Amino acid sequence: MGDIVLSRKPLVSSARNSIAGMVSAIQAQPSGTATVQVDAGDIFRVTVLSRTVTEMDLKMGEPVYVTFKSSGIHLLAHCED
C-alpha cells in the first residue's frame, strides 16, 4: 500500500485512518500522474497515476475514502491572505 490510498469503499488494512470525503478537484500532471483533491472537512491532496483516475472512474462530487498511516501524511499550514 502507498502512503495514501483512495478507494470507493473503506479498506481493511494496517492503516487505521480512513476518512470519507468527496472528490473536489482533479488536476492532470505532465508526469503521468494526477492530483486528486478530496474534501473531507479538511482538504486532502493525493497524487495518483493518471490511469488510476480512469480505472476508478473518479469524477468531481464522487464519494471516496482516503486511507493512510499517520506516518504517511504531511500537514501544511493554511495561510489567510
ABEGO torsion letter per residue (X at the ends): XBABBBBABBBBBABABBBBBBBABBBBBAAGBBBBBBBAGBBBBBBBBAAAAAAAGBBBGBBBBBBBBAAABBBBBBBBX
